[in-house]
């Protein structure tokens, strides 16, 4: 599955993040790349790696929110699978609200590495 430019930029920037968020982001990236590599030869392992990548991405997001002191971020737990399971539906809802088409945001995004 090819990544679009936004996804590539997000991976590039998140891999340079410091601290726990950066470690989890880099771990997520390693898992997703490996999942793509094994998709045809070992689909079960690929699926597990993709799930692990999603878990690590959620951990990175939670750590970044806490690091930036977002309101109520302190109640998010990187060990709580209910919290992690809510990330994807939440992001989909945000995308629908912003009317995102073809993975392109209708706003200009900028990234800042703390």
Secondary structure, 3 states (H helix, E strand, C coil): CCCCHHHHHHHHHHCCCCHHHHHHHHHHHHHHHHHHHHCCCCHHHHHHHHHHHHHHHHHHHHHHHHHCCCCCHHHCCCCCHHHHHHHHHHHHHHHHHCCCECCECCCCCCCCCC
